Amino acid sequence: MTPLNLLARCGLAILLSGLLTACSGPGYYLQAISGQWKLMRAREDIQTLLDNPATPPELAGQLELANRIKDFARQSLDLPSDGSYSSYVAVEGEALVWNVVATEEFSLEAKKWCFPVAGCVPYRGYFKQHRAEASAQKLSARGMDVFVSPAAAYSSLGWFNDPLLSTMLSGPDTRLAAYLFHELAHQRLYIRDDGRFNESYASFVEELGLKAWLKAFDRQADIEQWQQRRQAASDFSALVKRLRKQLSELYASEQAEPVLRESKAALFGSFKGWLDELRQRNWQGKRYFADWSDGTLNNARLALYNTYEGSRCAFLQLWFEAEKDIKTFHALAEQKSGLSKQDRADWLNQSCTGVASTSDL
């Protein structure tokens, strides 16, 4: 997948308060407005917290770190950093938003939900886990494959001054940096109706940012570990593409549904075996992507993965076309965002053939 922190998470939410279409019911409308309002109301100014001697030292250190990462994002990654993440909110639980992803039983295409500003996106966010689970159950009852993914961070795409969340602060500095680089990238470039472009772009900027962050402080041991994880992610991506190809061929066949269902289950079972073999062969037994062996594995999860990581090769090629200059890279990405929908989709689907290795980022 994946930038470093995406080894442990599957996605980030984009949830805009009140911007619902007619196809969204009043219950969803109310939970979105209520959740966003409570979030904005709970914000505490970071500088005020830093100036307050009663602020716990651990929290103060994390807030200072967030400020340094924001400065780095502006100076080294050409990302906007004014306004957003200058306030802080303590969040209960492991996530702020829970994303619901759904596909038809024999399809790898995610169902789209449409919003006036964000456009159509391949997931639907809820501020409460039980609401997301209830929505997932309804979709599952209709025969769809469903996956619910917790999101520790989110972006309102610049419509609000998004707060730093307590859910973003757990773990090492690289995890917080990854969240901020990703979300600020959404503010740098976002286009309507193309979740795959938006998330792949933000994920790639996140990856560039993490490598640059580690290099800036000469953290060679961490860089080597990052490269190992990045190589594992590349191996895993190839495995996912293999599975998607076989499932696509299966779903395109004219076999009866019971046969499709049985063959589908067999392929997902085989995938877990392939993953075990990959761990032993390439990863010295390390359980990268362990949740893919132990957790839900279905079309919806593959669709979510593809939204974030399915177009990495396209952006990697763009990075080398930009001669590794971040401002040029952003400009070229903006040019690609202006392609027609079909041309953009074709560009996003390109392979990594001939592209340099991860270590050359």
C-alpha positions in Angstrom: 0.0 0.0 0.0 1.9 2.0 1.1 3.6 4.7 2.9 4.8 3.6 6.3 1.8 4.3 8.4 -0.6 2.8 5.8 0.9 -0.6 6.8 -1.3 -0.3 9.8 -4.3 1.5 8.5 -6.5 1.4 5.4 -7.8 4.8 4.8 -8.5 8.4 5.6 -12.0 10.0 5.5 -13.2 13.1 3.7 -16.4 14.1 5.3 -17.9 17.6 4.6 -20.4 18.9 7.1 -23.9 19.3 5.7 -23.0 18.9 2.1 -25.3 16.0 1.4 -27.2 15.2 -1.8 -30.9 14.2 -2.0 -29.9 10.6 -2.0 -28.7 10.9 1.5 -31.3 10.5 4.2 -32.0 12.9 7.1 -30.3 10.6 9.6 -27.0 10.8 7.7 -27.4 14.5 7.3 -28.0 15.0 11.0 -25.1 12.8 12.1 -22.7 14.6 9.7 -23.7 18.1 10.9 -23.7 17.1 14.5 -20.3 15.4 14.3 -18.7 18.3 12.5 -20.2 20.8 14.9 -19.0 19.0 18.0 -15.6 18.6 16.5 -15.3 22.3 15.7 -16.7 23.3 19.1 -14.2 21.1 21.0 -11.1 22.7 19.4 -8.4 24.2 21.6 -5.8 26.5 20.2 -2.4 24.7 20.1 -0.4 27.8 21.0 -2.6 28.5 24.0 -2.1 24.9 25.1 1.7 25.2 24.7 1.7 28.5 26.7 -0.3 26.8 29.5 2.0 25.2 32.2 -0.9 22.9 33.1 -0.7 21.1 29.7 0.8 17.7 30.2 4.4 17.6 29.0 3.8 14.6 26.8 1.0 16.4 25.0 3.0 19.6 24.7 5.8 17.6 23.1 3.4 16.1 20.6 1.9 19.5 19.7 5.4 21.0 19.2 6.2 18.1 17.0 3.1 18.7 14.9 4.1 22.3 14.4 7.6 21.3 13.2 6.1 18.8 10.8 3.7 21.5 9.4 6.7 23.8 8.9 8.5 21.0 7.1 5.5 20.3 4.9 5.4 23.9 3.9 9.1 24.4 3.3 10.1 21.0 1.9 6.9 19.6 0.3 5.2 22.8 -0.9 2.1 22.0 1.0 -0.4 24.5 2.6 -0.1 24.7 6.3 -1.9 27.9 7.4 -5.0 27.5 9.5 -5.5 23.8 9.6 -4.0 21.8 12.4 -3.4 24.9 14.6 -6.0 23.6 17.1 -6.3 20.3 18.9 -9.2 18.0 19.8 -9.1 15.0 22.2 -11.1 12.2 20.5 -12.6 9.2 22.3 -11.8 5.8 20.8 -9.4 4.7 18.0 -10.9 6.8 15.2 -12.8 10.0 14.5 -14.7 8.6 11.5 -15.6 5.2 10.3 -15.7 4.6 6.5 -18.1 2.2 4.9 -16.9 0.7 1.5 -19.2 -1.5 -0.5 -19.1 -3.4 -3.8 -21.5 -5.8 -5.6 -20.9 -9.5 -4.8 -19.1 -10.1 -8.1 -17.5 -6.7 -8.8 -14.3 -4.9 -7.7 -15.8 -1.4 -8.3 -16.7 0.4 -5.1 -20.1 1.9 -4.7 -20.0 5.7 -5.0 -21.7 8.2 -2.7 -22.0 11.8 -4.1 -21.7 15.2 -2.3 -22.0 18.6 -3.9 -18.4 19.8 -3.1 -16.4 16.6 -2.6 -18.1 15.0 -5.6 -18.5 11.2 -5.8 -16.3 9.2 -3.4 -15.9 5.4 -3.0 -16.7 5.4 0.7 -19.2 7.0 3.2 -18.1 8.3 6.6 -19.8 8.2 9.9 -18.8 9.9 13.2 -20.1 6.9 15.2 -18.9 3.3 14.7 -22.4 1.9 15.4 -23.9 4.0 12.6 -21.3 2.8 10.2 -21.8 -0.8 11.3 -25.6 -0.4 10.8 -25.1 1.0 7.4 -22.7 -1.9 6.5 -25.3 -4.4 7.7 -28.0 -3.0 5.4 -25.7 -3.1 2.4 -24.6 -6.6 3.3 -28.2 -7.7 3.5 -28.6 -6.6 -0.1 -25.8 -9.1 -1.0 -23.0 -6.6 -1.3 -19.4 -7.1 0.0 -18.8 -4.5 2.7 -15.8 -3.3 4.7 -15.7 -0.8 7.6 -12.5 1.0 8.0 -11.6 3.3 11.0 -10.0 6.7 10.1 -7.8 8.4 12.6 -7.6 11.6 10.6 -9.6 13.5 8.0 -9.6 16.6 5.8 -12.4 19.0 5.0 -10.5 20.0 1.9 -9.9 23.5 3.3 -13.5 24.3 4.1 -12.7 24.3 7.8 -9.6 24.8 9.8 -9.2 21.1 10.6 -8.0 20.3 14.1 -5.2 18.0 15.1 -6.7 14.9 16.6 -5.6 12.9 19.6 -6.0 9.8 17.3 -3.2 11.2 15.1 -0.7 11.4 18.0 -0.3 7.8 19.0 2.8 6.1 17.7 6.2 7.5 16.4 6.7 10.9 14.7 6.6 9.2 11.3 3.0 8.2 11.9 2.0 11.8 12.7 4.0 13.1 9.8 2.3 10.7 7.5 -1.1 11.8 8.6 -0.3 15.5 8.2 1.4 15.1 4.8 -1.5 13.1 3.5 -4.2 15.5 4.7 -2.4 18.6 3.6 -1.9 17.1 0.2 -5.7 16.9 -0.1 -5.8 20.6 0.5 -3.1 21.1 -2.2 -4.9 19.2 -4.9 -8.3 17.7 -5.0 -10.7 17.0 -7.9 -14.3 16.1 -7.9 -15.5 12.6 -8.6 -12.2 10.8 -8.7 -11.4 9.3 -5.3 -8.7 7.1 -6.8 -6.7 10.1 -8.2 -7.1 12.1 -5.0 -6.1 9.3 -2.5 -3.3 8.0 -4.7 -1.9 11.5 -5.1 -2.1 12.2 -1.3 -0.6 8.8 -0.5 2.3 9.4 -2.8 3.0 12.8 -1.4 2.8 11.2 2.0 5.5 8.7 0.9 7.7 11.4 -0.5 7.3 13.4 2.7 8.2 10.6 5.0 11.4 9.8 3.1 12.3 13.5 3.1 11.5 13.8 6.8 13.9 11.0 7.7 16.6 12.2 5.4 16.4 15.7 6.8 17.5 14.4 10.2 19.9 11.8 8.9 18.0 9.0 10.5 19.7 6.2 8.5 18.4 3.3 10.6 14.9 4.6 10.2 15.4 5.1 6.4 16.6 1.5 6.1 13.5 0.3 8.0 11.3 2.5 5.8 12.8 1.0 2.7 12.2 -2.5 4.0 8.6 -1.7 4.6 8.2 0.1 1.3 9.7 -3.0 -0.5 7.2 -5.2 1.5 4.4 -2.9 0.4 5.6 -3.2 -3.2 5.6 -7.0 -2.9 2.2 -6.9 -1.4 0.8 -4.6 -4.1 1.9 -7.1 -6.7 0.1 -9.9 -4.8 -3.1 -7.8 -4.7 -2.8 -7.1 -8.4 -2.6 -10.9 -9.0 -5.7 -11.5 -7.0 -7.6 -8.6 -8.7 -6.7 -9.9 -12.1 -7.9 -13.4 -11.3 -11.1 -12.1 -9.7 -11.8 -9.8 -12.7 -11.5 -12.7 -15.1 -13.8 -14.8 -12.9 -16.4 -12.1 -12.6 -16.3 -11.5 -16.4 -17.0 -15.1 -17.0 -20.6 -16.4 -17.7 -20.6 -19.0 -15.0 -23.6 -19.6 -12.7 -23.7 -17.6 -9.5 -23.1 -20.6 -7.2 -20.0 -21.5 -9.2 -18.8 -17.8 -9.1 -19.4 -17.8 -5.3 -17.4 -20.9 -4.7 -14.5 -19.9 -7.0 -14.4 -16.4 -5.4 -14.1 -18.0 -1.9 -11.3 -20.3 -3.2 -9.3 -17.3 -4.6 -9.6 -15.3 -1.4 -8.4 -18.4 0.5 -5.5 -18.8 -1.9 -4.5 -15.2 -1.4 -3.9 -15.8 2.3 -1.6 -18.7 1.4 0.2 -16.6 -1.1 0.7 -14.0 1.6 2.2 -16.5 4.0 4.6 -17.7 1.3 5.6 -14.1 0.6 6.4 -13.5 4.3 8.7 -16.5 4.4 10.3 -15.9 1.1 10.9 -12.1 1.1 10.1 -10.8 4.6 12.1 -13.1 6.9 8.8 -14.2 8.4 7.8 -10.7 9.5 4.0 -10.3 9.6 3.5 -7.3 7.4 -0.1 -6.8 6.5 -1.2 -9.3 9.2 -4.7 -7.9 9.2 -5.1 -9.1 5.7 -4.5 -12.7 6.9 -6.6 -12.3 10.1 -9.4 -9.9 9.2 -12.1 -9.4 6.6 -11.0 -10.1 3.1 -13.5 -9.3 0.3 -14.1 -7.2 -2.8 -14.8 -4.1 -0.8 -11.4 -4.3 1.0 -9.7 -4.7 -2.4 -11.6 -1.7 -3.7 -10.5 0.5 -0.8 -6.9 -0.6 -1.2 -7.0 0.2 -4.9 -8.3 3.7 -4.2 -5.2 4.5 -2.2 -2.4 2.4 -3.8 -3.6 1.2 -7.1 -2.1 4.2 -9.0 1.3 4.5 -7.3 3.1 3.6 -10.5 1.5 6.6 -12.3 2.6 9.1 -9.6 6.1 7.5 -9.3 6.6 8.0 -13.0 5.4 11.6 -12.6 8.0 12.1 -9.9 10.8 11.1 -12.2 9.4 13.3 -15.0 9.5 16.2 -12.5 13.2 15.3 -11.9 12.4 14.9 -8.2 11.4 18.5 -7.8 8.4 18.8 -5.6 6.9 22.0 -7.1 7.2 20.6 -10.6 5.6 17.3 -9.4 2.6 19.2 -8.0 2.3 21.1 -11.2 2.4 18.0 -13.3 -0.1 16.3 -11.1 -2.4 19.3 -11.5 -2.1 18.9 -15.3 -3.1 15.2 -15.1 -6.1 16.2 -13.0 -7.3 18.2 -15.9 -7.5 15.2 -18.2 -10.8 13.8 -19.3 -12.2 11.2 -17.0 -11.3 8.3 -19.3 -7.8 9.6 -20.1 -7.1 10.1 -16.5 -8.3 6.6 -15.7 -6.0 5.2 -18.4 -3.1 7.2 -17.0 -3.8 6.0 -13.4 -3.8 2.4 -14.6 -0.2 2.4 -16.0 2.3 -0.1 -14.7 5.7 0.4 -13.1 7.6 -1.1 -16.0 10.8 0.8 -16.4 10.3 3.0 -13.4 13.2 3.3 -10.9 13.2 1.5 -7.6 11.8 2.9 -4.3 15.3 3.6 -3.0 15.7 6.2 -5.7 12.8 8.4 -4.5 
